[in-house]
């Protein structure tokens, strides 16, 4: 908080008042116990609530006992949970108690089969396997207000692990009939109450608190602007604003609804984290508007209030979207391990957001409906713009970029099929890019999901693309008024037209679309460009096959099906190694981007591109692998194409004030967008498991793919074209 100029005071607010001009807060400091009075222009109350409805102070295991009055009557008054060490001590005490109960196979009763009760009883079952577990609820099923599909899923799980469930049964610990009904005549050795909530707004003036509501009332009343109000007169829906409207209440501390049923001004909002965050955003917005003497805006029933992620121990879960205040609403959209990972990532990225880390901030944006709509509209606008775009014209009338054809083919290698993309100059669609979550999980945690589980992205083309169009023969191009650049260069050199092909090789956890911008541009110059998936690719479509075998079969395929007579190869990262070790000849040249195998001694021309900002393949490693005698420059514009081979070593950023490009800065911006949108939430897990993140975290800050492409792609084009026009 200090990074954004917030002053933090450790203490308890004993009273909140208003003097007609400013908000007054009496705060008892944590360090010395003195009470100080502070004045504020505005105040936002985010005090939360407690979860023990049968306790005078709402005391429960699920929330630390921190209020002074409650601590004096606490069941664990010997522990000061205002401090981290006190909370840790209490957790360890509970662990020791559960360990002892587990050792003697004790009977446990969990009261309440809402999401807290279900999560708690399934955690107990997983970690303390000898406990005799029972859960009871007055409703006909668990997760009462959520859709039947979610309730049934959780009920099946609890049945499968031996948790006894008792529904339509009211908890009455003083009645032997109750204990007989649930099959526990000896009563429970330990009971955990997981029902209801209780207000903890002791510092607020009584006339701003409700007299009814969960746990006996005491909730802060508010209006549609989230301003605190007094109690409404009889028959009225909303009371008068309190403190001149300068105090706002958000999240679990407020009444949760406005008005009376059935004519709600705003229906009840669940006391969970998602709507609390959204209300806080609304309140901050209204503080800014009020300070600028502008009209305040109404809040609304938060979309996040319909999201419920319920854990079933650490290895199962379910996720509900679209729930409302109506019973049984919503949809079960995720379950089992994917829901476990989803919930874990939500928790991790929330911590990262609080730390102001880039990935956490990005995850928070993705959780916002408004952000989703912005992205949807932006995508629509981008699609329309690309649909209406014209083929770029060339200032040099000696040649013009040819329309680019694209095909997705299957390359047979032995008894296996390898998906391969082919770009080619066409006579006159976006790409479907599949990222396998199963493959990612295989890398992160072992094979737990089929590789077919994943997400498909539409990657927008940088040039007009005609899927499955007829290829443009080199003779046709050479004889036309607007030959391709490649054929124009060959004609100027006195050479006959010839089909030339370039292979692109992706890297570890890469894709055949990684450098689609380069593939398109080379095809527009007259090359046939083929990019196969390799075994390490994100699509998960290829079983274990050596890269050498795939490249060898692809060369044969290009000769047979496309009449290719001359070849080049370019690779990124591990693909850079493939580009330098694959058997040739590659007379059009070899290009190694952000990766280079040592010991290169082939006679084919070689172009190396690397960056000092690469955190995966360090520049020092590339320098050691570059053959001696090859000239190196730091600016692509200074590269001497008259030399057979050379290297470009980027040592500065291509955006003002930024570091040199990172490992994936060389990839297409479209591909990076797709990968980041899906994979960035997995980065926290990758860090925990110490899996390389391939500079994804760095790229989130740089976002420099377009700048890197503008600086490097023309050089790669020139390199291949010049070599293809020499023989």
Residue pairs with C-beta under 8 A, 6 or more apart in sequence:
1 8
2 8
3 356
4 356
9 27
9 29
9 38
10 29
10 30
10 31
11 27
11 28
11 29
11 30
11 36
12 27
12 28
12 30
12 66
12 67
12 68
13 25
13 26
13 27
13 47
13 203
14 26
14 27
14 28
14 35
14 68
14 203
15 24
15 25
15 26
15 203
16 23
16 24
16 25
16 26
16 43
16 45
16 203
16 204
16 205
16 247
17 23
17 24
17 25
17 26
17 205
18 24
18 242
18 243
18 244
18 246
18 247
19 39
20 244
22 39
22 40
22 41
22 246
23 39
23 40
23 41
23 42
23 43
23 243
23 246
23 247
24 37
24 38
24 39
24 40
25 37
25 38
25 39
25 40
25 43
26 35
26 36
26 37
27 35
27 36
27 37
27 38
28 34
28 35
28 68
29 35
29 36
30 82
40 246
41 246
41 291
42 246
42 247
42 248
42 287
42 290
42 291
43 243
43 246
43 247
43 248
44 247
44 248
44 249
44 250
44 280
44 283
44 284
44 287
45 201
45 204
45 220
45 228
45 247
45 248
45 249
45 250
45 253
45 254
46 250
46 251
46 253
46 276
46 280
47 200
47 201
47 203
47 252
47 253
48 63
48 200
48 251
48 252
48 253
49 58
49 197
49 198
49 199
49 200
49 252
49 253
49 271
50 57
50 58
50 59
50 60
50 63
50 197
50 198
50 199
50 200
50 215
51 58
51 60
51 62
51 63
51 116
51 194
51 196
51 197
51 198
52 58
52 59
52 60
52 63
52 193
52 198
53 193
53 195
53 196
53 197
53 198
53 214
53 215
53 216
54 193
55 198
56 73
57 65
57 67
57 69
57 70
57 73
57 74
57 198
57 200
58 70
58 197
58 198
58 199
58 200
58 215
59 65
59 70
59 74
59 75
60 193
61 94
61 192
62 116
62 194
64 81
64 82
64 86
64 87
64 90
65 71
65 74
65 76
65 81
66 81
66 82
67 200
67 202
69 202
71 77
71 80
76 90
76 93
79 86
79 89
79 90
79 93
80 86
81 87
81 90
97 190
98 124
98 128
98 131
99 128
101 108
101 128
101 131
101 189
101 190
102 128
102 129
102 130
102 131
103 130
105 130
105 131
105 132
106 131
106 132
106 189
106 190
107 131
107 132
107 134
107 184
107 186
107 187
107 188
107 189
108 121
108 124
108 131
108 132
108 133
108 134
108 188
108 189
108 190
108 191
108 192
109 134
109 135
109 136
109 182
109 184
109 188
109 190
109 191
109 192
110 117
110 120
110 121
110 124
110 133
110 134
110 135
110 136
110 191
110 192
110 194
111 117
111 135
111 136
111 137
111 171
111 191
111 192
111 193
111 194
111 195
112 135
112 136
112 137
112 193
112 194
112 195
112 196
113 135
113 136
113 137
113 139
113 141
113 142
113 143
113 144
113 165
113 167
114 137
114 142
114 143
114 144
114 194
114 195
115 143
115 308
115 310
116 194
117 135
117 137
117 142
117 192
117 194
117 195
118 135
118 142
118 143
118 154
118 158
118 310
118 312
119 310
119 311
119 312
120 192
120 194
121 133
121 135
121 158
121 163
122 157
122 158
122 161
122 163
122 311
122 312
122 313
122 316
123 311
123 313
123 314
124 131
124 133
125 131
125 133
125 161
125 162
125 163
125 313
126 161
126 313
126 314
126 315
133 162
133 163
133 164
134 163
134 164
134 165
134 166
134 182
134 183
134 184
134 188
135 142
135 158
135 163
135 164
135 165
135 166
136 165
136 166
136 167
136 169
136 171
136 182
137 144
137 166
137 167
137 169
137 195
138 167
138 168
138 169
138 170
138 171
139 167
139 168
140 167
140 168
141 148
141 151
141 152
141 155
141 167
142 151
142 154
142 155
142 158
142 165
142 167
143 150
143 151
143 154
143 308
143 310
144 151
144 327
145 323
145 325
145 327
145 328
145 329
146 308
146 320
146 323
146 328
146 330
147 320
147 323
147 328
147 329
147 330
147 331
147 332
148 328
149 331
149 332
150 308
150 310
150 318
150 320
150 330
150 332
153 318
153 332
153 335
154 310
154 312
154 318
155 165
157 312
157 316
158 165
158 312
159 165
161 313
164 182
164 183
166 181
166 182
169 178
169 181
169 182
170 178
171 178
171 193
171 195
172 178
173 187
173 191
176 185
179 185
179 186
179 187
196 214
196 215
197 214
197 215
197 252
197 271
198 214
198 215
198 216
198 218
199 209
199 213
199 214
199 215
199 217
199 218
199 219
199 253
200 218
200 253
201 209
201 218
201 219
201 220
201 253
204 220
204 228
205 242
207 230
207 231
207 242
208 220
208 221
208 228
208 229
208 230
208 231
208 242
209 217
209 218
209 219
209 220
209 221
209 231
210 217
210 218
210 219
210 220
210 221
210 231
210 255
211 217
211 231
213 219
213 255
213 256
219 253
219 254
219 255
219 256
220 228
220 249
220 253
220 254
220 255
221 228
221 229
221 230
221 231
221 232
221 239
221 254
221 255
222 228
222 229
222 248
222 249
222 254
222 255
222 258
223 229
223 238
223 239
223 241
223 258
224 238
224 258
224 265
224 266
224 298
224 299
225 245
225 248
225 286
225 296
225 297
225 298
225 299
226 248
226 249
226 250
226 254
226 279
226 282
226 283
226 286
226 299
227 241
227 242
227 245
227 246
227 247
227 248
227 286
227 296
228 241
228 242
228 243
228 247
228 248
228 249
229 238
229 239
229 240
229 241
229 242
230 239
230 240
230 242
231 239
232 238
232 239
233 239
237 258
237 259
237 260
237 263
237 265
238 258
238 259
238 265
245 290
245 296
246 290
248 283
248 286
248 287
250 276
250 279
250 280
250 282
250 283
251 271
251 275
251 276
251 277
251 279
251 280
252 271
252 276
254 279
256 268
256 269
256 270
256 271
257 264
257 266
257 267
257 268
257 269
258 264
258 265
258 266
259 265
259 266
266 299
266 300
266 301
267 301
267 324
267 325
268 325
269 275
269 279
269 301
269 302
269 305
269 325
270 305
270 308
270 323
272 305
272 307
272 308
274 302
274 304
274 305
274 307
274 367
275 302
275 304
275 305
277 304
278 302
278 303
278 304
279 299
279 302
282 297
282 299
285 297
286 296
286 297
289 295
289 296
289 297
290 296
301 324
301 325
303 369
304 367
304 369
305 323
305 324
306 320
306 321
306 322
306 323
306 324
306 329
306 330
307 319
307 320
307 321
307 323
308 319
308 320
308 323
308 330
309 317
309 318
309 319
309 320
309 339
309 342
309 343
309 346
310 317
310 318
310 319
310 320
311 317
311 340
311 343
312 318
314 340
315 337
315 340
316 335
316 336
316 337
316 339
316 340
317 335
317 336
317 339
317 340
317 342
317 343
318 332
318 334
318 335
318 339
319 332
319 333
319 334
319 335
319 339
319 342
319 343
320 330
320 331
320 332
320 333
321 330
321 331
321 333
322 329
322 330
322 331
323 329
323 330
324 330
334 342
337 448
337 449
338 437
338 449
338 453
341 682
341 685
344 685
345 363
345 681
345 682
345 684
345 685
346 363
348 684
348 685
349 359
349 360
349 363
349 364
349 681
349 684
350 360
350 363
350 364
351 360
352 359
352 360
352 363
352 684
353 360
353 361
353 363
353 364
354 360
358 697
358 700
358 701
359 680
359 681
359 683
359 684
359 697
359 700
362 680
362 700
363 680
363 681
365 371
366 372
366 677
366 681
382 460
383 460
386 460
386 461
389 464
391 401
391 403
391 463
391 464
392 401
392 463
393 400
394 400
394 401
398 488
399 482
399 483
399 484
399 485
399 487
399 488
400 482
401 463
401 484
401 485
401 524
401 525
402 425
402 426
402 472
402 477
402 484
402 523
402 524
402 525
402 526
403 425
403 426
403 427
403 428
403 463
403 464
403 466
403 469
403 472
403 524
404 423
404 424
404 425
404 426
404 461
404 463
404 464
404 465
404 466
404 520
404 523
404 524
405 423
405 424
405 425
405 426
405 465
405 466
405 467
405 468
405 469
405 470
405 471
405 472
405 523
406 421
406 422
406 423
406 424
406 429
406 431
406 461
406 465
406 466
406 467
406 468
407 421
407 422
407 424
407 467
407 468
408 419
408 420
408 421
408 422
409 419
409 420
409 421
409 422
409 557
410 417
410 418
410 419
410 420
411 417
411 418
411 419
411 420
411 532
411 550
411 553
411 554
411 557
412 418
412 553
413 545
413 549
413 550
413 553
414 545
414 549
416 542
416 543
416 545
418 532
418 533
418 541
418 542
418 545
418 550
418 553
418 554
419 512
419 532
419 533
419 539
419 541
419 542
420 512
420 530
420 531
420 532
420 533
420 554
421 431
421 512
421 513
421 516
421 519
421 530
421 531
421 532
422 528
422 529
422 530
422 531
422 562
423 519
423 520
423 522
423 523
423 528
423 529
423 530
423 531
424 471
424 472
424 523
424 527
424 528
424 529
424 562
425 471
425 472
425 477
425 484
425 523
425 524
425 525
425 526
425 527
425 528
426 466
426 469
426 470
426 471
426 472
427 469
427 470
427 471
427 472
427 476
428 466
428 469
429 461
429 465
429 467
430 458
430 459
430 460
430 461
430 465
431 458
431 459
431 461
431 465
431 513
431 516
432 456
432 457
432 458
432 459
433 456
433 457
433 458
433 459
433 511
433 513
433 671
433 674
434 454
434 455
434 456
434 457
434 539
434 541
435 454
435 455
435 456
435 457
435 511
435 538
435 539
435 674
435 675
435 678
435 679
436 451
436 452
436 453
436 454
436 538
436 539
436 540
436 541
437 449
437 453
437 454
437 455
437 678
438 447
438 449
438 450
438 451
438 452
438 453
438 454
438 540
439 451
439 454
439 537
439 538
439 539
439 540
440 509
440 538
440 679
440 682
441 447
441 448
441 449
442 448
442 449
442 451
442 540
443 509
443 691
444 682
444 685
444 686
444 689
444 691
445 689
451 540
451 541
452 540
454 539
454 540
455 678
457 674
457 677
457 678
459 513
459 516
459 668
459 670
459 671
459 674
460 670
461 516
461 520
462 516
462 517
462 520
462 521
462 668
462 670
463 520
463 521
463 524
465 520
471 528
471 562
472 484
474 486
474 487
474 497
474 498
474 499
474 526
475 497
477 483
477 484
477 487
477 497
477 526
478 487
478 488
478 490
478 491
478 497
483 491
484 524
484 525
484 526
485 525
485 526
485 721
486 500
486 525
486 526
486 527
486 721
486 724
486 725
487 497
487 526
489 721
489 722
489 724
489 725
490 496
490 497
490 498
490 724
490 725
491 497
492 725
493 725
493 726
495 725
495 727
498 565
498 566
498 724
499 528
499 562
499 563
499 564
499 565
499 566
500 526
500 527
500 528
500 564
500 565
500 566
500 567
500 568
500 588
500 720
500 724
501 527
501 528
501 529
501 530
501 558
501 562
501 564
501 566
501 567
501 568
502 519
502 522
502 527
502 528
502 529
502 530
502 567
502 568
502 569
502 570
502 588
502 720
503 529
503 530
503 531
503 532
503 551
503 554
503 555
503 558
503 567
503 568
503 569
503 570
504 512
504 514
504 515
504 518
504 519
504 529
504 530
504 531
504 569
504 570
504 571
504 575
505 531
505 532
505 534
505 547
505 551
505 569
505 570
505 571
505 572
505 574
505 575
505 576
505 578
505 579
505 582
506 512
506 514
506 515
506 531
506 533
506 534
506 537
506 571
506 572
506 573
506 574
506 575
507 514
507 536
507 571
507 572
507 573
507 574
507 575
507 576
507 594
507 595
508 536
508 573
508 574
508 694
509 536
509 537
509 538
509 694
510 534
510 536
510 537
510 538
510 572
510 573
510 574
510 575
510 667
511 533
511 537
511 538
511 539
511 671
511 675
512 531
512 532
512 533
512 537
512 539
513 531
513 668
513 670
513 671
514 572
514 575
514 667
514 668
514 671
515 531
515 570
515 572
515 593
515 666
515 667
515 668
515 671
516 531
516 668
516 670
516 671
517 668
517 669
517 670
517 709
517 713
518 570
518 668
518 709
518 713
518 716
519 529
519 531
521 713
521 717
522 529
522 716
522 717
522 720
523 529
525 717
525 720
525 721
527 568
527 588
527 720
527 724
528 558
528 562
528 564
530 554
530 557
530 558
532 550
532 551
532 554
533 539
533 541
533 542
534 542
534 545
534 547
534 550
534 575
534 578
535 542
535 543
535 544
535 545
535 547
536 574
538 675
542 550
547 578
547 582
548 581
548 582
548 583
551 569
551 578
551 582
552 582
552 583
555 564
555 567
558 564
558 567
559 565
566 587
566 588
566 724
566 727
567 584
567 585
567 586
567 587
567 588
568 586
568 587
568 588
568 589
568 590
568 591
568 720
568 723
568 724
569 578
569 579
569 582
569 586
569 590
569 591
570 579
570 590
570 591
570 592
570 593
570 716
570 720
571 577
571 578
571 579
571 580
571 591
571 592
571 593
571 595
572 593
572 594
572 595
572 666
572 667
573 593
573 594
573 595
573 616
573 617
573 663
573 694
574 595
575 593
575 595
576 592
576 593
576 594
576 595
576 596
576 597
576 608
576 617
577 592
577 595
577 596
577 597
579 590
579 591
579 592
580 590
580 592
580 596
580 597
580 600
580 602
580 606
581 597
584 590
584 602
584 604
585 603
585 604
586 602
586 604
587 604
587 723
587 724
587 726
587 727
588 605
588 720
588 723
588 724
589 604
589 605
589 606
589 607
589 719
589 720
589 723
590 602
590 604
590 605
590 606
590 607
591 606
591 607
591 608
591 609
591 716
591 719
591 720
592 606
592 607
592 608
592 609
593 609
593 610
593 666
593 712
594 609
594 610
594 611
594 614
594 616
594 617
594 663
594 666
595 617
595 622
596 608
596 610
596 617
596 622
596 625
596 626
597 625
598 624
598 625
599 625
600 606
600 625
600 627
601 627
605 644
605 645
605 719
605 723
606 627
606 630
606 644
606 645
606 646
607 645
607 646
607 647
607 648
607 715
607 716
607 719
608 622
608 626
608 630
608 646
608 647
608 648
609 636
609 647
609 648
609 650
609 666
609 712
609 716
610 617
610 619
610 622
610 623
610 647
610 648
610 649
610 650
611 619
611 649
611 650
611 651
611 660
611 661
611 662
611 663
611 665
611 666
612 619
612 649
612 650
612 651
612 652
612 659
612 660
613 650
613 653
613 659
613 660
613 661
613 662
613 665
613 698
613 702
614 660
614 661
614 662
614 663
614 695
615 662
615 663
615 695
615 698
616 663
616 692
616 694
616 695
617 663
619 649
619 651
622 647
622 649
623 649
626 632
626 647
627 645
630 645
630 646
630 647
631 640
631 643
631 646
631 647
632 646
632 647
632 648
632 649
633 639
633 640
633 646
633 647
633 648
633 649
634 648
634 649
634 650
634 651
634 652
635 648
636 648
636 711
636 712
636 714
636 715
637 711
639 646
639 648
639 715
640 646
641 718
641 719
641 722
648 712
648 715
650 660
650 661
650 711
651 660
652 660
653 659
653 660
653 661
653 702
653 704
654 661
654 704
654 707
654 708
654 710
654 711
655 702
655 704
655 707
658 702
658 704
659 702
661 702
661 704
661 708
662 695
662 698
662 699
662 702
663 694
663 695
663 698
663 699
664 672
664 675
664 694
664 695
664 696
664 699
664 705
665 695
665 699
665 702
665 704
665 705
665 708
666 705
666 708
666 712
667 705
668 705
668 709
669 705
669 706
669 709
672 699
672 705
675 696
676 696
676 699
676 700
679 696
680 696
680 700
683 693
683 696
683 697
685 691
686 692
686 693
687 693
699 705
